[in-house]
Amino acid sequence: MEPPQGEDNPTFSKQRAVNLDIRQGLRLVFSRFALRKSVPTALIVGFLLNSFNQFPYLLNGKPLVWYKVCLNFAVPFVVSSYSVFLVC
């Protein structure tokens, strides 16, 4: 016998609420308002992090470690987007 679908089943209601929250959160994080805050932050902080982290490679003429370059931009973007999500 299957559990009832709807308000009688608390698991169903919680799962539906989580799905709605995730959709709303993603919509908020990728909204024009949030991107105007998080993209410039990610570019500035990512540039500074790359300057510090990749400087020895540039000085010695070694190739850049590209996954680190990407992470240095992605982490500030995620942190900034998460802070916008928490504020709103």
C-alpha positions as CSV (number, residue, x, y, z in Angstrom):
1,M,0.0,0.0,0.0
2,E,1.4,3.4,-1.0
3,P,1.5,6.3,1.4
4,P,-1.0,9.0,0.7
5,Q,0.1,11.9,-1.5
6,G,-0.7,15.4,-0.2
7,E,-1.0,17.2,3.1
8,D,-1.6,14.0,5.1
9,N,1.9,12.8,4.3
10,P,4.5,15.0,6.1
11,T,7.4,13.6,4.0
12,F,5.7,14.6,0.8
13,S,5.0,18.1,2.1
14,K,8.6,18.6,3.3
15,Q,10.0,17.4,0.0
16,R,7.7,19.7,-2.0
17,A,8.7,22.6,0.2
18,V,12.4,21.8,-0.3
19,N,12.0,21.6,-4.1
20,L,10.2,25.0,-4.1
21,D,12.9,26.6,-2.0
22,I,15.6,25.3,-4.2
23,R,13.8,26.6,-7.3
24,Q,13.2,30.0,-5.7
25,G,16.8,30.1,-4.5
26,L,18.2,29.4,-7.9
27,R,15.9,31.9,-9.5
28,L,17.1,34.5,-6.9
29,V,20.8,33.6,-7.2
30,F,20.7,34.0,-11.0
31,S,18.5,37.1,-11.0
32,R,19.8,40.3,-12.5
33,F,20.0,41.9,-9.0
34,A,22.1,39.1,-7.6
35,L,24.4,38.8,-10.6
36,R,25.1,42.5,-10.5
37,K,26.5,41.9,-6.9
38,S,28.2,38.6,-7.2
39,V,29.9,38.8,-10.7
40,P,31.9,42.0,-9.9
41,T,32.9,40.5,-6.5
42,A,34.0,37.3,-8.1
43,L,36.0,39.1,-10.7
44,I,37.8,41.3,-8.3
45,V,38.4,38.7,-5.6
46,G,39.2,36.0,-8.2
47,F,41.8,38.3,-9.8
48,L,43.5,39.0,-6.5
49,L,43.5,35.3,-5.5
50,N,44.9,34.3,-8.8
51,S,47.6,37.0,-8.5
52,F,48.7,35.6,-5.1
53,N,48.3,31.9,-5.9
54,Q,49.7,31.8,-9.5
55,F,52.5,34.4,-9.0
56,P,55.2,31.8,-8.5
57,Y,54.1,30.0,-11.7
58,L,54.3,33.2,-13.7
59,L,57.6,34.2,-12.2
60,N,59.3,30.9,-13.1
61,G,57.7,30.7,-16.5
62,K,55.7,27.6,-15.7
63,P,52.2,27.0,-17.1
64,L,49.2,28.0,-15.0
65,V,47.2,25.5,-13.1
66,W,43.9,26.1,-14.8
67,Y,41.6,24.3,-12.4
68,K,43.0,26.6,-9.6
69,V,42.4,29.6,-11.8
70,C,38.7,28.6,-12.3
71,L,38.3,27.8,-8.6
72,N,39.7,31.2,-7.6
73,F,36.9,32.8,-9.5
74,A,34.2,30.3,-8.7
75,V,34.6,30.3,-4.9
76,P,34.0,34.1,-4.5
77,F,31.0,33.9,-6.9
78,V,29.4,31.1,-4.8
79,V,30.1,32.9,-1.5
80,S,28.7,36.1,-2.8
81,S,25.6,34.4,-4.3
82,Y,25.0,32.6,-1.0
83,S,25.2,35.8,0.9
84,V,22.6,37.4,-1.4
85,F,20.4,34.4,-1.0
86,L,20.7,34.7,2.8
87,V,19.9,38.4,2.8
88,C,16.8,38.0,0.6
